[in-house]
């Protein structure tokens, strides 16, 4: 399980922005580095914390908003 705070932290580190700039309403277009490579960085970061479980969730590859990522993790019982 991962917390919302940990998800935000993963995204901020992957995109090299302060965590205070990332919130539930953040989308890919809000960040210059959230392109295909940035998205891959986010997924790899989440996968590392979730010990390989994130990579198995196909929907995450199409989740280009924090809200969608949180929703998918919750649906897969990985968000506390």
N, C-alpha and C positions, 0 to 999 in steps of 0.2 A: 504494500500500500504506500501511497505517496500523498502528501498534503498539497493543498492549493498553493501554499507558500513555496513549497519545493518546486512545483511546476513553474511558477513565476520566476524563481531563481534560475532554473534550467534555461528558460527562454531568455532571460536577461543576459546570462553568461554566454549563451550561444550567439546572441546578436550583439554582444559587447555594448550593452546599454545598462544604465542603473536600473535596479529592480523597481524603483519608484516610478519609472516611466512605463512599466508594463502592468496592465490591469485586465479585468474580465472583458472589457470592451475593445481591447487592442486587437488589431488585425494586421495582416502581413504588410499592407500598404502604409502603415504607420511607421515602419522601420526600413531604412535603406538596405540593411543587411539581411532582411527577411526575404531572400530570393530562394531559388532552388537549393543552393548550397547552405544558406542559413537554415532553411527548413530541415535539411538533412542533419545539420549540427544539433538542432532542437531534438529531433527524433533520437539521435545517438545519445544525447545527454539524458533524455528520459529513459531510454533503454538501459543505460548503465545503472541508474538508480533503481529501476524496476527489475534488475537482474535478468534481462533478456525477454521480458514479457511484452514490452512496447513494440518491438520489431514484428511480433506476431499479429498485431492489430492493423489490418489493411487500411481501415478508415483513417488512421492517423496520417497517412501519406497525403491525404486530401484535406486535412484540417488546417486551414490558413487563418485561424483566429484563436485567441486564448479560450474564448467561450466554447468553441467546438472541441478543442483539445480536452478541456476539463469535462465536457459532456461525454466524450468517447471514453475517457478514463473511468468516469463514474459508471457508465453503462457496462464496462468490463470489470467492474468491482476492483479497480486499482487506485481509486481516489478515496481518501478517508474524509 
